[in-house]
Amino acid sequence: MKTIVYAHPWEGSYNHAILTSITKDLEAKGEKVQVIDLYKDGFNPVFTAEELAQFNRGETPYKLVKEYQKKLSQATELIFIFPVWWWDLPAILKGFIDKVMLSGFAFQEDKKTNTLKGLLTNIEKTTVISTSTTDKNYIESEGGNAIQGVFINRTLADLGIKNEHTKWIHLTTDEKRKQFLKEITHEI
């Protein structure tokens, strides 16, 4: 099952065009696909003190979080689609990681070695598709790279998603974007 995690609030965005293109192509090929649309779902990325106490125990009071966990458990492939804002993931996607990737579901902590063991080993392939007005080379060169260095190499790896099975595609200009929409279905 291919699971798309989508994080953009505007249906007129280029991100939404990517989502639509990929979803239509996968469905036309007879692929099973499910979409987690964080904005459309009204996902709240902010923790309260009470929620944080539950998070530390690997629990959640939210039906939506449990639904997301079920979808992630069914996934063999993840596709993230989001804009890069201030050199990083949108806050709603960071909150998705914080609230959904709970201890006992997405990772286990080894208190003796102070390391994490990722539990999302059902994910065989991951594609990260980001957009911005800034070129990927610039994002990679300026003060560290929150997408590759933190999100892919650290966060996803700590969740059990192997880096060698993760591809990052970043888009900027309109010309490249139009060409990408024609070619994206060959990349997934």
MILUM-52406 format. One record per residue (C-alpha): residue in one letter; x, y, z; residue number from 1. Coordinates in Angstrom, 1 decimal, decimal comma. Each point is the difference from the previous one (the first is absolute). Layout:
REM MILUM-52406
  kemar       X       Y       Z  lomar
      a       X       Y       Z    NUM
...
//
This chain:
REM MILUM-52406
  kemar       X       Y       Z  lomar
      m     0,0     0,0     0,0      1
      k     1,3     3,4    -1,0      2
      t    -0,7     2,7     2,6      3
      i     0,4     3,7    -0,8      4
      v     0,5     2,5     2,8      5
      y    -1,0     3,4    -1,4      6
      a     0,6     3,3     1,8      7
      h    -1,2     3,1    -1,8      8
      p    -3,1     2,1     0,8      9
      w    -0,9     1,3    -3,5     10
      e    -1,6    -2,2    -2,7     11
      g     1,3     2,4    -2,7     12
      s     3,6    -0,6     1,0     13
      y     2,7    -1,8    -2,0     14
      n     0,2    -2,5     2,8     15
      h    -3,7    -0,8    -0,5     16
      a     0,7    -0,5    -3,8     17
      i     2,7    -2,5     0,9     18
      l    -2,4    -1,8     2,4     19
      t    -2,7    -0,2    -2,7     20
      s     2,4    -1,2    -2,7     21
      i     1,5    -2,7     2,1     22
      t    -3,3    -1,2     1,4     23
      k    -1,7    -0,2    -3,4     24
      d     2,9    -1,8    -1,5     25
      l     0,2    -2,6     2,8     26
      e    -3,7    -0,6    -0,1     27
      a     0,1    -0,4    -3,8     28
      k     2,7    -2,6     0,4     29
      g    -2,3    -1,9     2,5     30
      e     2,3     0,8     3,0     31
      k    -1,4     0,2     3,4     32
      v     0,5     3,6     1,3     33
      q    -1,1     1,8     3,1     34
      v     0,5     3,7     0,8     35
      i     0,6     1,7     3,3     36
      d    -0,9     3,6    -0,7     37
      l     1,0     1,8     3,2     38
      y    -1,7     3,3    -0,7     39
      k    -3,2    -1,4    -1,5     40
      d    -0,2    -2,4     3,0     41
      g     0,3     3,0     2,4     42
      f     3,0    -1,6     1,7     43
      n     1,2     2,0     3,0     44
      p     3,8    -0,2     0,3     45
      v     0,2     1,8     3,4     46
      f     0,5    -2,0     3,2     47
      t    -1,7     0,9     3,3     48
      a     1,6    -1,0     3,3     49
      e    -2,5    -2,8     0,4     50
      e     0,7    -1,4    -3,5     51
      l     3,7     0,2     0,7     52
      a    -0,4    -2,2     3,1     53
      q    -1,8    -2,6    -2,2     54
      f     2,5     0,3    -2,8     55
      n     2,8    -0,9     2,5     56
      r    -1,9    -3,3     0,6     57
      g    -0,6    -0,6    -3,7     58
      e    -3,7     0,8     0,3     59
      t    -2,4     2,4    -1,7     60
      p    -3,5     1,2     0,7     61
      y    -0,6     0,7    -3,7     62
      k    -2,0    -2,2    -2,4     63
      l     1,7     1,8    -3,0     64
      v     3,5    -0,9     1,3     65
      k    -1,1    -3,7     0,4     66
      e    -1,4     0,1    -3,6     67
      y     3,3     1,4    -1,3     68
      q     1,9    -2,7     1,9     69
      k    -2,2    -2,7    -1,6     70
      k     0,7     1,5    -3,5     71
      l     3,7     0,0     0,7     72
      s    -0,1    -3,6     1,2     73
      q    -1,6    -1,0    -3,3     74
      a     2,5     1,9    -2,1     75
      t     2,9    -1,5    -1,9     76
      e     0,9     3,3    -1,6     77
      l    -0,2     3,5     1,3     78
      i    -0,1     3,2    -2,1     79
      f     0,3     3,3     1,8     80
      i    -1,1     3,2    -1,9     81
      f     0,6     3,4     1,6     82
      p     1,4     3,5    -0,5     83
      v     3,3     1,0     1,7     84
      w    -0,7     2,9     2,2     85
      w     2,9     1,8     1,8     86
      w     2,4    -2,8    -1,1     87
      d    -2,1    -2,7     1,7     88
      l    -3,1    -2,1     0,1     89
      p    -3,3     1,8     0,5     90
      a    -1,0     0,1     3,7     91
      i    -3,0    -2,3    -0,7     92
      l     2,3    -2,7    -1,4     93
      k     2,3     0,3     3,0     94
      g    -3,0    -0,3     2,3     95
      f    -1,1    -3,1    -2,0     96
      i     3,4    -1,6     0,8     97
      d    -0,2     1,1     3,7     98
      k    -3,6    -1,2     0,6     99
      v    -0,3    -3,0    -2,2    100
      m     3,4    -1,7     0,2    101
      l    -0,4    -1,1     3,6    102
      s     2,1    -2,3     2,1    103
      g    -1,1    -3,6    -0,4    104
      f    -1,5     0,8    -3,5    105
      a     2,8     1,6    -2,0    106
      f     3,0    -0,5     2,3    107
      q     1,3    -1,6     3,2    108
      e     2,5     1,6     2,2    109
      d     2,9    -2,0     1,3    110
      k     0,6     1,7     3,3    111
      k     3,4    -1,9     0,6    112
      t     1,5     1,3    -3,2    113
      n    -2,1     3,2    -0,4    114
      t    -0,8    -0,9    -3,6    115
      l    -3,2    -0,5    -1,9    116
      k    -1,1    -3,1    -1,9    117
      g    -2,4     0,9    -2,9    118
      l    -3,2    -2,1    -0,3    119
      l    -1,3     1,2    -3,4    120
      t     2,0    -2,8    -1,7    121
      n    -3,1    -0,7    -2,3    122
      i     1,0     3,1    -2,0    123
      e     2,1    -1,3    -3,0    124
      k     0,2     3,3    -1,9    125
      t    -0,4     3,6     0,8    126
      t    -0,1     3,0    -2,3    127
      v     0,3     3,6     1,4    128
      i    -1,3     2,6    -2,4    129
      s     0,6     3,6     1,1    130
      t    -0,6     3,3    -1,7    131
      s     1,3     3,6     0,6    132
      t     1,2     3,0    -1,8    133
      t     3,5    -0,9     1,0    134
      d     2,2    -2,5    -1,9    135
      k     0,8    -3,3     1,7    136
      n     3,8     0,7    -0,2    137
      y    -0,5     3,2     2,0    138
      i    -2,1    -1,8     2,6    139
      e     2,7    -2,7     0,3    140
      s     2,8     2,5     0,4    141
      e    -1,4     2,5     2,4    142
      g     0,6    -0,8     3,7    143
      g    -0,9    -3,7    -0,1    144
      n    -2,9    -1,6    -1,7    145
      a    -3,2    -0,6     1,9    146
      i    -1,5    -2,1    -2,7    147
      q     2,8    -2,5    -0,9    148
      g     2,1     0,3     3,2    149
      v    -2,7     0,1     2,6    150
      f    -3,3    -1,3    -1,5    151
      i     1,3    -2,8    -2,3    152
      n     3,4    -0,9     1,6    153
      r    -1,1     0,3     3,6    154
      t    -3,7     0,0     0,6    155
      l    -1,1    -2,5    -2,7    156
      a     3,0    -2,2     0,8    157
      d    -0,9     0,0     3,7    158
      l    -3,5    -1,2    -0,9    159
      g     1,5    -3,0    -1,9    160
      i    -0,2     1,4    -3,5    161
      k     3,3    -0,7    -1,7    162
      n     1,8     2,9    -1,6    163
      e     1,0    -2,1    -3,0    164
      h    -3,7    -0,5    -0,8    165
      t    -0,7     3,8     0,2    166
      k     0,1     2,4    -2,9    167
      w    -0,3     3,8     0,3    168
      i    -1,4     2,0    -2,9    169
      h     0,0     3,8     0,3    170
      l    -1,6     2,4    -2,5    171
      t     0,3     3,7    -0,5    172
      t    -0,6     1,8    -3,3    173
      d    -3,2    -0,1    -2,1    174
      e     1,8    -1,5    -2,9    175
      k     1,3    -2,8     2,0    176
      r    -3,3    -0,4     1,8    177
      k    -1,9    -0,4    -3,3    178
      q     2,5    -2,6    -1,2    179
      f    -0,1    -1,8     3,4    180
      l    -3,8    -0,3    -0,1    181
      k     0,4    -1,9    -3,3    182
      e     2,7    -2,2     1,4    183
      i    -0,9    -0,6     3,6    184
      t    -2,0    -3,1    -0,6    185
      h     3,2    -1,7    -1,3    186
      e     1,8     0,8     3,2    187
      i    -2,5    -1,7     2,4    188
//
